[in-house]
């Protein structure tokens, strides 16, 4: 019996010729990722009690993103503690004010195919879009990783998600993953790996692939993997990465616990309605719902491709009166690229407010949280009660195109009519 991608990566990490789903392995960790909110200020006490010496500081990456810029004294104190801890440990890789950690580590070349990446954030699984086995762990588990460079993992079963065909105009990876989560359920893949494949997946850009892997955890998955290819190599080379690269792909006779098949050409824009990510419906069945705010950003959909799509829809137009349109590029690098391309000018002239790269309102921390009774249409990854502010608010999720179209009309809107106009 052959092995899946996740089985092959974990076999390598545990120095075994082969492993199978259900095995418990001790895996060597290539990257230990922490951010400010679930990082040093939480792990420091236990870390020091158990010796306080990093196993390998070159494998530790810290990104301050949740509390940037700080909106309270407590957030400022957390940032200072994180900054000081990184300096005290003489870390080579500490990033601040650059954007959400998952995007930042990809841009800086820390994410590579075949690596095991563990982070104190559930969306660490985004790195699977580049062929890494990446997953979130708790702060207590992270202490062990920092001290020993390894941890135990249960080899997950794998669900194969096959998307064939060509996406219609106005339909994107966000719509694909929302449809997949609807069918799996928000806990339907708990402690399993999702493996995305098929011609529609191969045709996606890296920006779009990362959307799929980022949201794998919204079905409960341990990780979300996509077989790396030449597009991944191009992405890595553009970031100066030419070594320590090993591609893994599933064997033809690998065993999957379940396989789901989709025809991308039949898909229409999807919207996740309050208050569960699997409460998904076609945009045609929910359009017309009035909103108070739209949010374009996050580690899910704040990349340059997303901003270009929004600019294509919004160019030469104005957002609806009485609503707020917040735009948060997923990194400082993306912010600068969007600026050079004139995208930020287009969005600002349309009435959008462009904020600095951070987790921001996505997790309800800073820069645009919603109040009681308010409704937001967001390109982010979660819509639980209280996720973006008041538990009495409502969050809808959709693609950047759906967010931009909603901004124009002040109500949930099918973006296809604007894209088919041939704007730009």
C-alpha positions in Angstrom: 0.0 0.0 0.0 1.3 3.4 -1.0 1.5 6.5 1.2 -0.2 9.9 1.1 1.7 13.2 1.1 1.2 13.7 4.8 2.4 10.1 5.5 5.5 10.6 3.4 6.4 13.9 5.1 5.9 12.5 8.6 7.9 9.3 7.7 10.8 11.5 6.8 10.4 13.7 9.9 10.4 10.7 12.1 13.3 8.9 10.3 11.2 6.0 9.3 10.9 4.3 5.9 7.1 4.4 6.1 4.2 5.3 8.4 0.5 4.8 8.1 -2.6 6.7 9.3 -3.1 6.2 13.1 0.6 5.7 13.9 2.1 7.9 16.7 5.4 9.3 15.6 8.1 11.5 17.1 8.6 14.1 14.4 11.5 16.5 14.0 10.2 20.1 13.6 11.6 22.3 10.8 9.9 25.5 11.8 8.4 26.5 15.2 6.1 29.5 14.6 4.8 31.7 17.3 3.0 35.0 17.1 2.6 37.7 19.8 -0.8 36.7 21.2 -0.1 33.0 21.6 3.7 33.2 21.8 6.5 34.2 24.2 4.4 35.8 26.9 2.5 32.5 27.3 5.3 30.0 27.0 8.1 31.9 28.8 7.2 30.6 32.3 7.2 26.9 31.4 10.1 27.3 29.0 12.3 28.7 31.8 11.2 26.2 34.4 12.3 23.4 32.0 15.7 24.8 31.3 15.1 27.9 29.1 17.5 26.9 26.3 16.3 26.7 22.7 17.1 23.5 20.9 17.8 25.4 17.6 17.1 29.2 17.4 17.4 29.1 13.6 14.2 27.0 13.5 12.2 29.5 15.6 10.2 32.2 13.9 8.2 34.8 15.7 5.8 37.2 14.0 4.0 40.0 15.9 0.7 40.4 14.0 -2.4 40.1 16.3 -1.7 43.2 18.4 -0.3 45.4 15.8 -0.7 48.3 16.0 -1.6 48.0 19.7 -5.0 49.3 20.6 -4.7 48.9 24.4 -2.0 49.0 27.0 -2.3 45.3 27.4 -1.6 44.7 23.7 1.4 47.1 23.8 2.8 45.2 26.8 2.4 41.9 24.9 4.2 43.3 21.9 7.0 44.6 24.1 7.4 41.3 25.9 7.5 39.4 22.5 10.0 41.9 21.1 12.2 41.6 24.2 12.0 37.8 24.3 13.1 37.5 20.7 16.1 39.8 21.4 16.9 37.9 24.7 16.9 34.6 22.7 19.0 36.1 20.0 16.5 35.0 17.3 17.4 35.5 13.7 13.8 35.6 12.6 11.6 38.1 14.3 9.1 40.1 12.3 6.8 42.9 13.4 4.3 45.1 11.6 4.8 43.0 8.4 1.4 41.3 8.4 -0.3 38.0 9.5 2.3 35.4 10.4 1.2 32.8 7.8 1.8 35.1 4.9 5.0 36.5 6.4 6.7 33.2 6.8 5.8 32.2 3.3 7.2 35.4 1.8 10.4 35.1 3.8 11.1 31.6 2.5 10.5 29.7 5.8 7.8 27.6 4.1 9.1 24.9 1.8 7.8 21.6 0.5 8.3 18.6 2.7 8.9 20.6 5.9 7.1 20.1 9.2 5.8 23.4 10.4 4.1 23.8 13.8 2.6 27.0 15.0 0.6 28.4 17.9 -2.2 29.3 15.5 -4.8 27.2 13.9 -4.3 28.7 10.4 -0.6 27.5 10.3 -2.1 24.8 8.0 -1.9 27.5 5.2 1.7 26.4 4.5 0.2 23.2 3.1 -0.5 25.1 -0.1 3.3 25.0 -0.7 3.5 21.3 0.1 4.5 21.5 3.8 2.9 19.5 6.6 1.8 22.4 8.7 -0.6 22.5 11.6 -1.4 24.4 14.8 -0.4 23.3 18.3 -1.0 24.7 21.8 1.4 26.9 23.7 2.2 24.0 26.1 3.2 21.7 23.2 5.2 24.6 21.8 7.4 24.6 25.0 8.4 21.1 24.3 9.2 21.9 20.6 11.3 24.9 21.6 13.3 22.8 24.1 13.7 19.5 22.1 13.1 20.3 18.5 10.5 17.6 18.1 7.1 16.5 19.2 4.7 13.6 18.9 2.1 13.5 16.2 -0.6 11.1 15.2 -0.4 10.4 11.5 -3.7 11.7 10.1 -6.1 9.9 7.7 -6.5 11.8 4.5 -9.6 13.0 2.7 -9.0 13.6 -1.0 -10.7 16.6 -2.5 -10.8 16.6 -6.3 -11.7 19.7 -8.3 -11.8 19.2 -12.1 -12.8 21.6 -14.8 -12.5 25.4 -15.2 -13.8 28.0 -12.8 -16.3 30.4 -14.4 -15.6 34.1 -14.4 -16.3 35.6 -11.0 -15.7 32.3 -9.1 -12.6 31.8 -7.0 -10.7 29.5 -4.6 -12.7 31.0 -1.7 -15.9 29.7 -3.3 -14.3 26.3 -3.8 -13.3 25.9 -0.2 -16.6 27.2 1.2 -18.4 24.6 -0.9 -16.1 21.9 0.3 -16.5 22.9 3.9 -20.3 22.9 3.5 -20.2 19.3 2.3 -17.6 18.2 5.0 -19.1 20.1 7.9 -17.2 22.3 10.3 -16.0 19.2 12.2 -16.2 16.7 9.4 -12.4 16.4 8.9 -11.3 16.5 12.5 -7.7 15.4 12.9 -7.6 14.4 9.2 -5.6 15.8 6.4 -7.3 17.4 3.3 -5.5 16.8 0.1 -6.6 19.1 -2.8 -6.1 17.8 -6.3 -7.5 17.9 -9.8 -7.1 20.1 -12.9 -8.9 23.1 -11.3 -6.4 23.1 -8.4 -3.4 22.8 -10.7 -4.6 25.9 -12.6 -4.9 28.0 -9.5 -2.2 30.6 -8.7 -0.2 30.2 -5.5 -2.3 33.1 -4.0 -5.4 31.1 -4.7 -4.0 27.7 -3.5 -3.1 29.3 -0.2 -6.8 30.1 0.4 -7.7 26.4 0.2 -5.0 25.3 2.6 -5.7 28.2 5.0 -9.3 27.2 5.5 -8.7 23.5 5.8 -8.9 23.9 9.6 -12.5 25.3 9.2 -13.5 21.7 8.5 -11.5 20.5 11.5 -8.6 19.3 9.4 -5.1 18.9 10.8 -3.6 20.3 7.6 -4.5 21.0 4.0 -2.0 19.8 1.4 -1.6 20.6 -2.3 1.1 18.7 -4.4 3.9 21.1 -5.2 4.8 21.8 -8.8 6.7 24.3 -11.0 4.5 27.1 -9.8 5.7 26.4 -6.3 9.3 26.4 -7.5 8.8 29.7 -9.2 7.4 31.1 -6.0 10.4 29.9 -4.0 13.0 31.0 -6.5 11.4 34.5 -6.4 12.2 34.6 -2.7 15.7 33.3 -3.0 15.0 29.8 -2.0 16.9 27.2 -4.1 17.9 24.5 -1.6 16.4 22.3 1.1 13.5 21.6 -1.2 12.0 18.1 -1.5 8.7 17.5 -3.3 6.4 14.8 -2.0 3.3 13.5 -3.8 0.9 10.8 -2.9 1.3 7.3 -4.4 -1.3 6.2 -6.9 -2.3 3.4 -4.5 -2.3 5.6 -1.4 -5.3 5.0 0.9 -7.9 7.7 1.5 -10.6 7.6 4.0 -12.9 9.5 1.7 -12.9 11.2 -1.7 -15.0 14.1 -2.8 -15.3 15.0 -6.5 -16.4 18.4 -7.9 -16.9 20.1 -11.2 -15.5 23.6 -11.0 -17.4 24.8 -14.1 -20.7 24.2 -12.2 -19.8 26.4 -9.2 -21.2 29.8 -8.5 -20.1 32.3 -5.8 -20.7 31.0 -2.3 -21.4 32.8 1.0 -20.9 31.4 4.5 -23.8 32.8 6.6 -23.8 33.4 10.4 -22.7 31.8 12.6 -20.9 28.8 11.2 -18.4 28.4 8.4 -20.3 25.5 7.0 -23.6 27.4 6.8 -22.8 28.0 3.2 -25.3 29.0 0.4 -25.0 30.2 -3.2 -24.8 34.0 -3.3 -28.1 34.0 -5.3 -30.0 32.8 -2.3 -28.6 35.4 0.2 -28.1 38.5 -2.0 -29.8 41.5 -0.8 -28.8 41.2 2.9 -27.9 44.7 4.0 -24.4 45.2 5.5 -22.8 47.9 7.6 -19.2 47.0 6.8 -17.2 45.0 4.3 -13.7 43.7 5.1 -11.1 42.8 2.4 -8.0 41.3 4.0 -6.6 38.6 6.3 -4.2 35.7 5.8 -7.0 34.1 3.8 -7.7 36.7 1.2 -5.6 39.8 1.5 -3.0 38.9 -1.2 -2.2 40.9 -4.3 -4.5 38.8 -6.5 -7.4 39.6 -4.1 -6.7 43.3 -4.2 -6.5 43.2 -8.0 -9.9 41.6 -8.2 -11.4 44.2 -5.9 -9.8 47.0 -7.9 -11.2 45.6 -11.1 -14.7 45.8 -9.7 -14.3 49.1 -7.9 -12.4 51.2 -10.4 -14.2 54.4 -11.3 -17.0 53.6 -8.8 -18.0 54.6 -5.3 -18.9 52.3 -2.4 -22.5 52.6 -1.1 -23.3 55.5 1.2 -23.5 54.6 4.9 -21.1 51.6 4.9 -17.5 51.2 5.7 -15.1 49.3 3.4 -11.9 48.3 5.1 -8.9 47.0 3.1 -6.0 45.3 4.9 -3.2 43.9 2.7 -1.9 40.6 3.9 1.7 41.9 4.2 3.8 44.9 3.9 5.3 43.5 0.7 1.8 43.2 -0.8 0.9 46.7 0.4 3.9 48.1 -1.5 3.2 46.0 -4.6 -0.4 47.2 -4.6 0.8 50.8 -4.2 3.1 50.5 -7.2 0.4 49.0 -9.3 -2.0 51.9 -8.4 -4.4 49.5 -6.7 -4.4 51.4 -3.4 -5.3 54.6 -5.3 -8.2 52.9 -7.0 -9.6 51.5 -3.7 -9.1 54.8 -1.8 -10.8 56.8 -4.6 -13.7 54.4 -4.4 -14.1 55.2 -0.7 -12.2 52.3 0.9 -10.1 52.8 4.0 -6.7 51.0 3.6 -5.2 49.9 6.9 -1.7 48.6 7.7 -1.1 44.8 7.3 -2.1 42.9 10.5 -4.7 40.5 11.8 -6.8 43.5 12.6 -10.5 43.1 12.7 -10.4 39.5 11.4 -10.0 38.2 14.9 -11.7 41.1 16.6 -8.5 42.7 17.9 -8.0 46.1 16.3 -8.8 48.4 13.4 -12.5 47.8 12.5 -14.3 45.5 14.9 -18.1 45.6 14.6 -20.7 46.6 17.2 -23.9 45.0 18.4 -26.4 44.6 15.6 -23.9 45.3 12.8 -23.5 43.1 9.8 -20.2 42.6 7.9 -19.3 40.9 4.7 -15.7 39.6 5.0 -13.1 37.8 2.9 -11.6 36.3 6.1 -11.9 32.8 7.4 -14.3 32.7 10.4 -17.8 33.9 11.2 -18.4 32.6 14.7 -20.3 34.7 17.2 -18.0 37.5 18.4 -15.3 36.7 15.9 -15.0 40.2 14.5 -16.3 42.1 17.5 -19.6 42.1 19.3 -21.3 38.6 19.7 -24.5 40.4 18.7 -23.0 41.2 15.3 -23.2 39.0 12.2 -20.4 38.0 9.9 -20.8 36.7 6.3 -17.9 35.3 4.4 -17.2 35.4 0.7 -14.6 35.9 -2.0 -12.8 39.3 -2.5 -15.0 39.7 -5.6 -18.2 39.2 -3.5 -16.8 41.6 -0.9 -16.1 44.3 -3.5 -19.5 44.0 -5.2 -21.2 44.1 -1.8 -19.3 47.3 -1.0 -20.7 48.9 -4.1 -24.4 48.1 -3.3 -24.3 48.1 0.5 -25.9 44.6 0.4 -24.7 41.1 -0.4 -24.2 41.1 -4.2 -23.3 38.6 -6.9 -20.0 39.9 -8.2 -20.3 38.3 -11.6 -22.4 41.1 -13.1 -19.6 43.6 -12.5 -16.8 41.3 -13.8 -18.7 40.5 -16.9 -19.1 44.2 -17.7 -15.4 44.1 -18.7 -14.3 46.7 -16.1 -10.6 47.6 -16.7 
